[in-house]
Amino acid sequence: MNFVEIDIFGVYVAPISILLLLALILTGVLRRVANHFGLLRYVWRPPLFVGAVYVVVLSTIVLFVAR
């Protein structure tokens, strides 16, 4: 994929902002699933863990899109 600006209603948006939003949505879904099964109780600092999961999800999306 060529990383070019995306035109949304006449406003040019950087492609990384779309990927950031997608990663935020996926991380929210993963957090809800982990919270539903009680997995976040076993994590030392849940906000730090969720932030790390967000970075992992974002980097995975960027790597898949760049191919």
PDB file of N, CA, C, O and CB in Angstrom:
ATOM      1  N   MET A   1       0.849  -1.181   0.000  1.00  0.00           N
ATOM      2  CA  MET A   1       0.000   0.000   0.000  1.00  0.00           C
ATOM      3  C   MET A   1       0.888   1.235   0.000  1.00  0.00           C
ATOM      4  O   MET A   1       1.930   1.285   0.654  1.00  0.00           O
ATOM      5  CB  MET A   1      -0.963   0.003   1.222  1.00  0.00           C
ATOM      6  N   ASN A   2       0.452   2.195  -0.733  1.00  0.00           N
ATOM      7  CA  ASN A   2       1.144   3.468  -0.748  1.00  0.00           C
ATOM      8  C   ASN A   2       0.501   4.359   0.315  1.00  0.00           C
ATOM      9  O   ASN A   2      -0.708   4.589   0.281  1.00  0.00           O
ATOM     10  CB  ASN A   2       1.089   4.132  -2.167  1.00  0.00           C
ATOM     11  N   PHE A   3       1.293   4.855   1.246  1.00  0.00           N
ATOM     12  CA  PHE A   3       0.761   5.691   2.321  1.00  0.00           C
ATOM     13  C   PHE A   3       0.555   7.109   1.798  1.00  0.00           C
ATOM     14  O   PHE A   3       1.463   7.939   1.846  1.00  0.00           O
ATOM     15  CB  PHE A   3       1.713   5.690   3.552  1.00  0.00           C
ATOM     16  N   VAL A   4      -0.631   7.371   1.308  1.00  0.00           N
ATOM     17  CA  VAL A   4      -0.987   8.702   0.822  1.00  0.00           C
ATOM     18  C   VAL A   4      -2.153   9.219   1.650  1.00  0.00           C
ATOM     19  O   VAL A   4      -2.842   8.457   2.328  1.00  0.00           O
ATOM     20  CB  VAL A   4      -1.346   8.676  -0.698  1.00  0.00           C
ATOM     21  N   GLU A   5      -2.359  10.521   1.582  1.00  0.00           N
ATOM     22  CA  GLU A   5      -3.457  11.121   2.329  1.00  0.00           C
ATOM     23  C   GLU A   5      -4.796  10.626   1.804  1.00  0.00           C
ATOM     24  O   GLU A   5      -4.954  10.349   0.615  1.00  0.00           O
ATOM     25  CB  GLU A   5      -3.389  12.649   2.251  1.00  0.00           C
ATOM     26  N   ILE A   6      -5.747  10.521   2.707  1.00  0.00           N
ATOM     27  CA  ILE A   6      -7.087  10.044   2.370  1.00  0.00           C
ATOM     28  C   ILE A   6      -8.032  11.235   2.440  1.00  0.00           C
ATOM     29  O   ILE A   6      -8.020  11.984   3.418  1.00  0.00           O
ATOM     30  CB  ILE A   6      -7.553   8.888   3.332  1.00  0.00           C
ATOM     31  N   ASP A   7      -8.842  11.411   1.415  1.00  0.00           N
ATOM     32  CA  ASP A   7      -9.774  12.521   1.354  1.00  0.00           C
ATOM     33  C   ASP A   7     -11.096  12.106   1.988  1.00  0.00           C
ATOM     34  O   ASP A   7     -11.787  11.225   1.477  1.00  0.00           O
ATOM     35  CB  ASP A   7      -9.983  12.985  -0.105  1.00  0.00           C
ATOM     36  N   ILE A   8     -11.444  12.743   3.103  1.00  0.00           N
ATOM     37  CA  ILE A   8     -12.714  12.478   3.784  1.00  0.00           C
ATOM     38  C   ILE A   8     -13.504  13.785   3.829  1.00  0.00           C
ATOM     39  O   ILE A   8     -13.197  14.679   4.617  1.00  0.00           O
ATOM     40  CB  ILE A   8     -12.483  11.902   5.236  1.00  0.00           C
ATOM     41  N   PHE A   9     -14.518  13.885   2.980  1.00  0.00           N
ATOM     42  CA  PHE A   9     -15.370  15.070   2.885  1.00  0.00           C
ATOM     43  C   PHE A   9     -14.565  16.342   2.648  1.00  0.00           C
ATOM     44  O   PHE A   9     -14.870  17.390   3.216  1.00  0.00           O
ATOM     45  CB  PHE A   9     -16.197  15.218   4.148  1.00  0.00           C
ATOM     46  N   GLY A  10     -13.545  16.250   1.816  1.00  0.00           N
ATOM     47  CA  GLY A  10     -12.751  17.416   1.471  1.00  0.00           C
ATOM     48  C   GLY A  10     -11.603  17.710   2.416  1.00  0.00           C
ATOM     49  O   GLY A  10     -10.867  18.676   2.212  1.00  0.00           O
ATOM     50  N   VAL A  11     -11.437  16.901   3.439  1.00  0.00           N
ATOM     51  CA  VAL A  11     -10.347  17.086   4.399  1.00  0.00           C
ATOM     52  C   VAL A  11      -9.350  15.955   4.201  1.00  0.00           C
ATOM     53  O   VAL A  11      -9.709  14.778   4.248  1.00  0.00           O
ATOM     54  CB  VAL A  11     -10.878  17.119   5.877  1.00  0.00           C
ATOM     55  N   TYR A  12      -8.102  16.325   3.980  1.00  0.00           N
ATOM     56  CA  TYR A  12      -7.071  15.305   3.804  1.00  0.00           C
ATOM     57  C   TYR A  12      -6.616  14.809   5.174  1.00  0.00           C
ATOM     58  O   TYR A  12      -6.241  15.593   6.046  1.00  0.00           O
ATOM     59  CB  TYR A  12      -5.867  15.862   2.991  1.00  0.00           C
ATOM     60  N   VAL A  13      -6.657  13.506   5.337  1.00  0.00           N
ATOM     61  CA  VAL A  13      -6.325  12.872   6.607  1.00  0.00           C
ATOM     62  C   VAL A  13      -5.111  11.974   6.389  1.00  0.00           C
ATOM     63  O   VAL A  13      -5.038  11.237   5.405  1.00  0.00           O
ATOM     64  CB  VAL A  13      -7.538  12.057   7.172  1.00  0.00           C
ATOM     65  N   ALA A  14      -4.169  12.045   7.312  1.00  0.00           N
ATOM     66  CA  ALA A  14      -2.987  11.202   7.227  1.00  0.00           C
ATOM     67  C   ALA A  14      -3.392   9.744   7.440  1.00  0.00           C
ATOM     68  O   ALA A  14      -4.278   9.461   8.247  1.00  0.00           O
ATOM     69  CB  ALA A  14      -1.922  11.638   8.267  1.00  0.00           C
ATOM     70  N   PRO A  15      -2.756   8.821   6.727  1.00  0.00           N
ATOM     71  CA  PRO A  15      -3.149   7.412   6.859  1.00  0.00           C
ATOM     72  C   PRO A  15      -2.870   6.841   8.248  1.00  0.00           C
ATOM     73  O   PRO A  15      -3.555   5.913   8.680  1.00  0.00           O
ATOM     74  CB  PRO A  15      -2.426   6.581   5.823  1.00  0.00           C
ATOM     75  N   ILE A  16      -1.883   7.378   8.945  1.00  0.00           N
ATOM     76  CA  ILE A  16      -1.594   6.854  10.287  1.00  0.00           C
ATOM     77  C   ILE A  16      -2.741   7.168  11.252  1.00  0.00           C
ATOM     78  O   ILE A  16      -2.968   6.417  12.201  1.00  0.00           O
ATOM     79  CB  ILE A  16      -0.269   7.447  10.825  1.00  0.00           C
ATOM     80  N   SER A  17      -3.464   8.266  11.021  1.00  0.00           N
ATOM     81  CA  SER A  17      -4.580   8.582  11.921  1.00  0.00           C
ATOM     82  C   SER A  17      -5.710   7.562  11.781  1.00  0.00           C
ATOM     83  O   SER A  17      -6.375   7.230  12.762  1.00  0.00           O
ATOM     84  CB  SER A  17      -5.112   9.995  11.637  1.00  0.00           C
ATOM     85  N   ILE A  18      -5.921   7.074  10.574  1.00  0.00           N
ATOM     86  CA  ILE A  18      -6.922   6.024  10.367  1.00  0.00           C
ATOM     87  C   ILE A  18      -6.473   4.741  11.063  1.00  0.00           C
ATOM     88  O   ILE A  18      -7.278   4.050  11.686  1.00  0.00           O
ATOM     89  CB  ILE A  18      -7.153   5.769   8.849  1.00  0.00           C
ATOM     90  N   LEU A  19      -5.181   4.430  10.953  1.00  0.00           N
ATOM     91  CA  LEU A  19      -4.659   3.225  11.600  1.00  0.00           C
ATOM     92  C   LEU A  19      -4.691   3.359  13.122  1.00  0.00           C
ATOM     93  O   LEU A  19      -4.943   2.378  13.823  1.00  0.00           O
ATOM     94  CB  LEU A  19      -3.226   2.943  11.127  1.00  0.00           C
ATOM     95  N   LEU A  20      -4.437   4.566  13.641  1.00  0.00           N
ATOM     96  CA  LEU A  20      -4.530   4.803  15.083  1.00  0.00           C
ATOM     97  C   LEU A  20      -5.952   4.562  15.580  1.00  0.00           C
ATOM     98  O   LEU A  20      -6.150   3.944  16.627  1.00  0.00           O
ATOM     99  CB  LEU A  20      -4.086   6.237  15.424  1.00  0.00           C
ATOM    100  N   LEU A  21      -6.924   5.039  14.844  1.00  0.00           N
ATOM    101  CA  LEU A  21      -8.320   4.851  15.234  1.00  0.00           C
ATOM    102  C   LEU A  21      -8.719   3.379  15.183  1.00  0.00           C
ATOM    103  O   LEU A  21      -9.420   2.891  16.069  1.00  0.00           O
ATOM    104  CB  LEU A  21      -9.238   5.673  14.330  1.00  0.00           C
ATOM    105  N   LEU A  22      -8.271   2.678  14.149  1.00  0.00           N
ATOM    106  CA  LEU A  22      -8.565   1.248  14.039  1.00  0.00           C
ATOM    107  C   LEU A  22      -7.933   0.465  15.193  1.00  0.00           C
ATOM    108  O   LEU A  22      -8.560  -0.432  15.756  1.00  0.00           O
ATOM    109  CB  LEU A  22      -8.062   0.702  12.693  1.00  0.00           C
ATOM    110  N   ALA A  23      -6.695   0.808  15.541  1.00  0.00           N
ATOM    111  CA  ALA A  23      -6.022   0.137  16.661  1.00  0.00           C
ATOM    112  C   ALA A  23      -6.718   0.445  17.979  1.00  0.00           C
ATOM    113  O   ALA A  23      -6.794  -0.416  18.856  1.00  0.00           O
ATOM    114  CB  ALA A  23      -4.548   0.560  16.736  1.00  0.00           C
ATOM    115  N   LEU A  24      -7.226   1.665  18.127  1.00  0.00           N
ATOM    116  CA  LEU A  24      -7.936   2.022  19.352  1.00  0.00           C
ATOM    117  C   LEU A  24      -9.222   1.219  19.499  1.00  0.00           C
ATOM    118  O   LEU A  24      -9.562   0.780  20.597  1.00  0.00           O
ATOM    119  CB  LEU A  24      -8.249   3.518  19.369  1.00  0.00           C
ATOM    120  N   ILE A  25      -9.930   1.028  18.403  1.00  0.00           N
ATOM    121  CA  ILE A  25     -11.166   0.248  18.432  1.00  0.00           C
ATOM    122  C   ILE A  25     -10.871  -1.218  18.746  1.00  0.00           C
ATOM    123  O   ILE A  25     -11.553  -1.830  19.568  1.00  0.00           O
ATOM    124  CB  ILE A  25     -11.910   0.366  17.087  1.00  0.00           C
ATOM    125  N   LEU A  26      -9.850  -1.781  18.088  1.00  0.00           N
ATOM    126  CA  LEU A  26      -9.499  -3.181  18.355  1.00  0.00           C
ATOM    127  C   LEU A  26      -9.011  -3.390  19.781  1.00  0.00           C
ATOM    128  O   LEU A  26      -9.315  -4.409  20.400  1.00  0.00           O
ATOM    129  CB  LEU A  26      -8.432  -3.647  17.379  1.00  0.00           C
ATOM    130  N   THR A  27      -8.266  -2.441  20.298  1.00  0.00           N
ATOM    131  CA  THR A  27      -7.798  -2.551  21.679  1.00  0.00           C
ATOM    132  C   THR A  27      -8.966  -2.464  22.659  1.00  0.00           C
ATOM    133  O   THR A  27      -8.980  -3.152  23.680  1.00  0.00           O
ATOM    134  CB  THR A  27      -6.768  -1.453  21.985  1.00  0.00           C
ATOM    135  N   GLY A  28      -9.932  -1.625  22.348  1.00  0.00           N
ATOM    136  CA  GLY A  28     -11.131  -1.545  23.197  1.00  0.00           C
ATOM    137  C   GLY A  28     -11.898  -2.852  23.223  1.00  0.00           C
ATOM    138  O   GLY A  28     -12.392  -3.270  24.270  1.00  0.00           O
ATOM    139  N   VAL A  29     -11.995  -3.495  22.069  1.00  0.00           N
ATOM    140  CA  VAL A  29     -12.664  -4.798  22.011  1.00  0.00           C
ATOM    141  C   VAL A  29     -11.890  -5.835  22.812  1.00  0.00           C
ATOM    142  O   VAL A  29     -12.477  -6.607  23.570  1.00  0.00           O
ATOM    143  CB  VAL A  29     -12.819  -5.265  20.551  1.00  0.00           C
ATOM    144  N   LEU A  30     -10.561  -5.851  22.642  1.00  0.00           N
ATOM    145  CA  LEU A  30      -9.740  -6.800  23.398  1.00  0.00           C
ATOM    146  C   LEU A  30      -9.813  -6.543  24.901  1.00  0.00           C
ATOM    147  O   LEU A  30      -9.810  -7.482  25.696  1.00  0.00           O
ATOM    148  CB  LEU A  30      -8.291  -6.727  22.932  1.00  0.00           C
ATOM    149  N   ARG A  31      -9.878  -5.263  25.290  1.00  0.00           N
ATOM    150  CA  ARG A  31      -9.982  -4.935  26.717  1.00  0.00           C
ATOM    151  C   ARG A  31     -11.301  -5.403  27.295  1.00  0.00           C
ATOM    152  O   ARG A  31     -11.345  -5.904  28.419  1.00  0.00           O
ATOM    153  CB  ARG A  31      -9.828  -3.434  26.935  1.00  0.00           C
ATOM    154  N   ARG A  32     -12.380  -5.245  26.536  1.00  0.00           N
ATOM    155  CA  ARG A  32     -13.682  -5.718  27.019  1.00  0.00           C
ATOM    156  C   ARG A  32     -13.716  -7.237  27.157  1.00  0.00           C
ATOM    157  O   ARG A  32     -14.281  -7.765  28.115  1.00  0.00           O
ATOM    158  CB  ARG A  32     -14.791  -5.260  26.075  1.00  0.00           C
ATOM    159  N   VAL A  33     -13.115  -7.933  26.205  1.00  0.00           N
ATOM    160  CA  VAL A  33     -13.063  -9.398  26.281  1.00  0.00           C
ATOM    161  C   VAL A  33     -12.240  -9.833  27.492  1.00  0.00           C
ATOM    162  O   VAL A  33     -12.637 -10.738  28.225  1.00  0.00           O
ATOM    163  CB  VAL A  33     -12.464  -9.995  24.978  1.00  0.00           C
ATOM    164  N   ALA A  34     -11.088  -9.184  27.699  1.00  0.00           N
ATOM    165  CA  ALA A  34     -10.237  -9.538  28.840  1.00  0.00           C
ATOM    166  C   ALA A  34     -10.928  -9.204  30.156  1.00  0.00           C
ATOM    167  O   ALA A  34     -10.801  -9.949  31.127  1.00  0.00           O
ATOM    168  CB  ALA A  34      -8.885  -8.809  28.754  1.00  0.00           C
ATOM    169  N   ASN A  35     -11.647  -8.107  30.197  1.00  0.00           N
ATOM    170  CA  ASN A  35     -12.367  -7.731  31.412  1.00  0.00           C
ATOM    171  C   ASN A  35     -13.536  -8.677  31.669  1.00  0.00           C
ATOM    172  O   ASN A  35     -13.844  -8.984  32.821  1.00  0.00           O
ATOM    173  CB  ASN A  35     -12.869  -6.287  31.309  1.00  0.00           C
ATOM    174  N   HIS A  36     -14.180  -9.133  30.619  1.00  0.00           N
ATOM    175  CA  HIS A  36     -15.309 -10.057  30.767  1.00  0.00           C
ATOM    176  C   HIS A  36     -14.862 -11.384  31.370  1.00  0.00           C
ATOM    177  O   HIS A  36     -15.561 -11.955  32.206  1.00  0.00           O
ATOM    178  CB  HIS A  36     -15.983 -10.300  29.411  1.00  0.00           C
ATOM    179  N   PHE A  37     -13.707 -11.871  30.950  1.00  0.00           N
ATOM    180  CA  PHE A  37     -13.193 -13.132  31.476  1.00  0.00           C
ATOM    181  C   PHE A  37     -12.368 -12.962  32.739  1.00  0.00           C
ATOM    182  O   PHE A  37     -11.880 -13.950  33.287  1.00  0.00           O
ATOM    183  CB  PHE A  37     -12.366 -13.815  30.434  1.00  0.00           C
ATOM    184  N   GLY A  38     -12.198 -11.733  33.216  1.00  0.00           N
ATOM    185  CA  GLY A  38     -11.479 -11.482  34.457  1.00  0.00           C
ATOM    186  C   GLY A  38      -9.967 -11.573  34.334  1.00  0.00           C
ATOM    187  O   GLY A  38      -9.284 -11.791  35.335  1.00  0.00           O
ATOM    188  N   LEU A  39      -9.434 -11.412  33.142  1.00  0.00           N
ATOM    189  CA  LEU A  39      -7.989 -11.534  32.940  1.00  0.00           C
ATOM    190  C   LEU A  39      -7.224 -10.316  33.421  1.00  0.00           C
ATOM    191  O   LEU A  39      -6.037 -10.422  33.732  1.00  0.00           O
ATOM    192  CB  LEU A  39      -7.691 -11.768  31.485  1.00  0.00           C
ATOM    193  N   LEU A  40      -7.872  -9.163  33.490  1.00  0.00           N
ATOM    194  CA  LEU A  40      -7.176  -7.952  33.919  1.00  0.00           C
ATOM    195  C   LEU A  40      -6.911  -7.940  35.426  1.00  0.00           C
ATOM    196  O   LEU A  40      -6.146  -7.107  35.911  1.00  0.00           O
ATOM    197  CB  LEU A  40      -7.985  -6.725  33.531  1.00  0.00           C
ATOM    198  N   ARG A  41      -7.534  -8.851  36.166  1.00  0.00           N
ATOM    199  CA  ARG A  41      -7.255  -8.934  37.602  1.00  0.00           C
ATOM    200  C   ARG A  41      -5.855  -9.440  37.880  1.00  0.00           C
ATOM    201  O   ARG A  41      -5.287  -9.157  38.934  1.00  0.00           O
ATOM    202  CB  ARG A  41      -8.264  -9.832  38.283  1.00  0.00           C
ATOM    203  N   TYR A  42      -5.293 -10.190  36.939  1.00  0.00           N
ATOM    204  CA  TYR A  42      -3.987 -10.796  37.149  1.00  0.00           C
ATOM    205  C   TYR A  42      -2.840  -9.934  36.627  1.00  0.00           C
ATOM    206  O   TYR A  42      -1.680 -10.343  36.675  1.00  0.00           O
ATOM    207  CB  TYR A  42      -3.945 -12.144  36.489  1.00  0.00           C
ATOM    208  N   VAL A  43      -3.159  -8.764  36.138  1.00  0.00           N
ATOM    209  CA  VAL A  43      -2.140  -7.863  35.598  1.00  0.00           C
ATOM    210  C   VAL A  43      -1.769  -6.868  36.688  1.00  0.00           C
ATOM    211  O   VAL A  43      -2.631  -6.403  37.434  1.00  0.00           O
ATOM    212  CB  VAL A  43      -2.648  -7.125  34.306  1.00  0.00           C
ATOM    213  N   TRP A  44      -0.470  -6.542  36.776  1.00  0.00           N
ATOM    214  CA  TRP A  44       0.014  -5.662  37.833  1.00  0.00           C
ATOM    215  C   TRP A  44      -0.576  -4.268  37.703  1.00  0.00           C
ATOM    216  O   TRP A  44      -1.153  -3.754  38.661  1.00  0.00           O
ATOM    217  CB  TRP A  44       1.533  -5.589  37.807  1.00  0.00           C
ATOM    218  N   ARG A  45      -0.443  -3.643  36.534  1.00  0.00           N
ATOM    219  CA  ARG A  45      -1.009  -2.323  36.257  1.00  0.00           C
ATOM    220  C   ARG A  45      -1.849  -2.408  34.980  1.00  0.00           C
ATOM    221  O   ARG A  45      -1.304  -2.342  33.878  1.00  0.00           O
ATOM    222  CB  ARG A  45       0.120  -1.242  36.115  1.00  0.00           C
ATOM    223  N   PRO A  46      -3.157  -2.552  35.117  1.00  0.00           N
ATOM    224  CA  PRO A  46      -4.003  -2.710  33.931  1.00  0.00           C
ATOM    225  C   PRO A  46      -3.894  -1.582  32.897  1.00  0.00           C
ATOM    226  O   PRO A  46      -3.847  -1.881  31.704  1.00  0.00           O
ATOM    227  CB  PRO A  46      -5.417  -2.825  34.361  1.00  0.00           C
ATOM    228  N   PRO A  47      -3.853  -0.295  33.291  1.00  0.00           N
ATOM    229  CA  PRO A  47      -3.719   0.737  32.248  1.00  0.00           C
ATOM    230  C   PRO A  47      -2.391   0.642  31.481  1.00  0.00           C
ATOM    231  O   PRO A  47      -2.349   0.895  30.277  1.00  0.00           O
ATOM    232  CB  PRO A  47      -3.843   2.122  32.875  1.00  0.00           C
ATOM    233  N   LEU A  48      -1.332   0.284  32.165  1.00  0.00           N
ATOM    234  CA  LEU A  48      -0.048   0.111  31.499  1.00  0.00           C
ATOM    235  C   LEU A  48      -0.094  -1.077  30.542  1.00  0.00           C
ATOM    236  O   LEU A  48       0.458  -1.012  29.443  1.00  0.00           O
ATOM    237  CB  LEU A  48       1.071  -0.079  32.532  1.00  0.00           C
ATOM    238  N   PHE A  49      -0.742  -2.146  30.950  1.00  0.00           N
ATOM    239  CA  PHE A  49      -0.888  -3.321  30.103  1.00  0.00           C
ATOM    240  C   PHE A  49      -1.729  -3.015  28.866  1.00  0.00           C
ATOM    241  O   PHE A  49      -1.389  -3.435  27.761  1.00  0.00           O
ATOM    242  CB  PHE A  49      -1.513  -4.463  30.891  1.00  0.00           C
ATOM    243  N   VAL A  50      -2.825  -2.283  29.053  1.00  0.00           N
ATOM    244  CA  VAL A  50      -3.687  -1.936  27.924  1.00  0.00           C
ATOM    245  C   VAL A  50      -2.943  -1.008  26.964  1.00  0.00           C
ATOM    246  O   VAL A  50      -3.108  -1.120  25.750  1.00  0.00           O
ATOM    247  CB  VAL A  50      -4.996  -1.268  28.419  1.00  0.00           C
ATOM    248  N   GLY A  51      -2.133  -0.101  27.488  1.00  0.00           N
ATOM    249  CA  GLY A  51      -1.322   0.756  26.628  1.00  0.00           C
ATOM    250  C   GLY A  51      -0.317  -0.036  25.814  1.00  0.00           C
ATOM    251  O   GLY A  51      -0.090   0.254  24.640  1.00  0.00           O
ATOM    252  N   ALA A  52       0.285  -1.037  26.439  1.00  0.00           N
ATOM    253  CA  ALA A  52       1.232  -1.888  25.719  1.00  0.00           C
ATOM    254  C   ALA A  52       0.522  -2.720  24.651  1.00  0.00           C
ATOM    255  O   ALA A  52       1.060  -2.924  23.563  1.00  0.00           O
ATOM    256  CB  ALA A  52       1.974  -2.810  26.699  1.00  0.00           C
ATOM    257  N   VAL A  53      -0.671  -3.194  24.954  1.00  0.00           N
ATOM    258  CA  VAL A  53      -1.445  -3.946  23.966  1.00  0.00           C
ATOM    259  C   VAL A  53      -1.808  -3.038  22.793  1.00  0.00           C
ATOM    260  O   VAL A  53      -1.805  -3.481  21.644  1.00  0.00           O
ATOM    261  CB  VAL A  53      -2.726  -4.545  24.607  1.00  0.00           C
ATOM    262  N   TYR A  54      -2.120  -1.774  23.070  1.00  0.00           N
ATOM    263  CA  TYR A  54      -2.426  -0.816  22.012  1.00  0.00           C
ATOM    264  C   TYR A  54      -1.229  -0.637  21.074  1.00  0.00           C
ATOM    265  O   TYR A  54      -1.394  -0.615  19.854  1.00  0.00           O
ATOM    266  CB  TYR A  54      -2.833   0.537  22.617  1.00  0.00           C
ATOM    267  N   VAL A  55      -0.046  -0.511  21.632  1.00  0.00           N
ATOM    268  CA  VAL A  55       1.159  -0.356  20.807  1.00  0.00           C
ATOM    269  C   VAL A  55       1.396  -1.603  19.965  1.00  0.00           C
ATOM    270  O   VAL A  55       1.769  -1.498  18.796  1.00  0.00           O
ATOM    271  CB  VAL A  55       2.390  -0.071  21.691  1.00  0.00           C
ATOM    272  N   VAL A  56       1.187  -2.773  20.542  1.00  0.00           N
ATOM    273  CA  VAL A  56       1.378  -4.023  19.800  1.00  0.00           C
ATOM    274  C   VAL A  56       0.354  -4.137  18.674  1.00  0.00           C
ATOM    275  O   VAL A  56       0.703  -4.530  17.561  1.00  0.00           O
ATOM    276  CB  VAL A  56       1.269  -5.239  20.745  1.00  0.00           C
ATOM    277  N   VAL A  57      -0.891  -3.802  18.948  1.00  0.00           N
ATOM    278  CA  VAL A  57      -1.935  -3.873  17.925  1.00  0.00           C
ATOM    279  C   VAL A  57      -1.657  -2.866  16.810  1.00  0.00           C
ATOM    280  O   VAL A  57      -1.802  -3.189  15.631  1.00  0.00           O
ATOM    281  CB  VAL A  57      -3.325  -3.612  18.548  1.00  0.00           C
ATOM    282  N   LEU A  58      -1.257  -1.648  17.180  1.00  0.00           N
ATOM    283  CA  LEU A  58      -0.959  -0.634  16.171  1.00  0.00           C
ATOM    284  C   LEU A  58       0.216  -1.041  15.298  1.00  0.00           C
ATOM    285  O   LEU A  58       0.154  -0.900  14.077  1.00  0.00           O
ATOM    286  CB  LEU A  58      -0.669   0.702  16.834  1.00  0.00           C
ATOM    287  N   SER A  59       1.271  -1.536  15.895  1.00  0.00           N
ATOM    288  CA  SER A  59       2.431  -1.944  15.093  1.00  0.00           C
ATOM    289  C   SER A  59       2.099  -3.131  14.201  1.00  0.00           C
ATOM    290  O   SER A  59       2.617  -3.224  13.089  1.00  0.00           O
ATOM    291  CB  SER A  59       3.612  -2.292  16.001  1.00  0.00           C
ATOM    292  N   THR A  60       1.252  -4.033  14.661  1.00  0.00           N
ATOM    293  CA  THR A  60       0.841  -5.166  13.832  1.00  0.00           C
ATOM    294  C   THR A  60       0.011  -4.694  12.636  1.00  0.00           C
ATOM    295  O   THR A  60       0.200  -5.177  11.519  1.00  0.00           O
ATOM    296  CB  THR A  60       0.037  -6.179  14.669  1.00  0.00           C
ATOM    297  N   ILE A  61      -0.897  -3.759  12.866  1.00  0.00           N
ATOM    298  CA  ILE A  61      -1.709  -3.229  11.770  1.00  0.00           C
ATOM    299  C   ILE A  61      -0.830  -2.518  10.746  1.00  0.00           C
ATOM    300  O   ILE A  61      -1.012  -2.697   9.541  1.00  0.00           O
ATOM    301  CB  ILE A  61      -2.784  -2.266  12.309  1.00  0.00           C
ATOM    302  N   VAL A  62       0.115  -1.717  11.214  1.00  0.00           N
ATOM    303  CA  VAL A  62       0.990  -0.991  10.299  1.00  0.00           C
ATOM    304  C   VAL A  62       1.836  -1.970   9.486  1.00  0.00           C
ATOM    305  O   VAL A  62       2.036  -1.761   8.289  1.00  0.00           O
ATOM    306  CB  VAL A  62       1.897  -0.013  11.076  1.00  0.00           C
ATOM    307  N   LEU A  63       2.331  -3.025  10.111  1.00  0.00           N
ATOM    308  CA  LEU A  63       3.120  -3.997   9.381  1.00  0.00           C
ATOM    309  C   LEU A  63       2.290  -4.735   8.321  1.00  0.00           C
ATOM    310  O   LEU A  63       2.780  -4.995   7.222  1.00  0.00           O
ATOM    311  CB  LEU A  63       3.731  -4.990  10.348  1.00  0.00           C
ATOM    312  N   PHE A  64       1.058  -5.066   8.643  1.00  0.00           N
ATOM    313  CA  PHE A  64       0.196  -5.743   7.667  1.00  0.00           C
ATOM    314  C   PHE A  64      -0.210  -4.824   6.520  1.00  0.00           C
ATOM    315  O   PHE A  64      -0.289  -5.265   5.373  1.00  0.00           O
ATOM    316  CB  PHE A  64      -1.049  -6.278   8.355  1.00  0.00           C
ATOM    317  N   VAL A  65      -0.468  -3.557   6.816  1.00  0.00           N
ATOM    318  CA  VAL A  65      -0.868  -2.626   5.782  1.00  0.00           C
ATOM    319  C   VAL A  65       0.309  -2.275   4.880  1.00  0.00           C
ATOM    320  O   VAL A  65       0.124  -2.045   3.685  1.00  0.00           O
ATOM    321  CB  VAL A  65      -1.454  -1.369   6.402  1.00  0.00           C
ATOM    322  N   ALA A  66       1.504  -2.232   5.433  1.00  0.00           N
ATOM    323  CA  ALA A  66       2.686  -1.870   4.644  1.00  0.00           C
ATOM    324  C   ALA A  66       3.058  -2.944   3.651  1.00  0.00           C
ATOM    325  O   ALA A  66       3.725  -2.649   2.659  1.00  0.00           O
ATOM    326  CB  ALA A  66       3.860  -1.596   5.552  1.00  0.00           C
ATOM    327  N   ARG A  67       2.660  -4.160   3.875  1.00  0.00           N
ATOM    328  CA  ARG A  67       2.982  -5.239   2.921  1.00  0.00           C
ATOM    329  C   ARG A  67       2.151  -5.073   1.742  1.00  0.00           C
ATOM    330  O   ARG A  67       2.245  -5.863   0.804  1.00  0.00           O
ATOM    331  CB  ARG A  67       2.780  -6.625   3.507  1.00  0.00           C
TER     332      ARG A  67
END
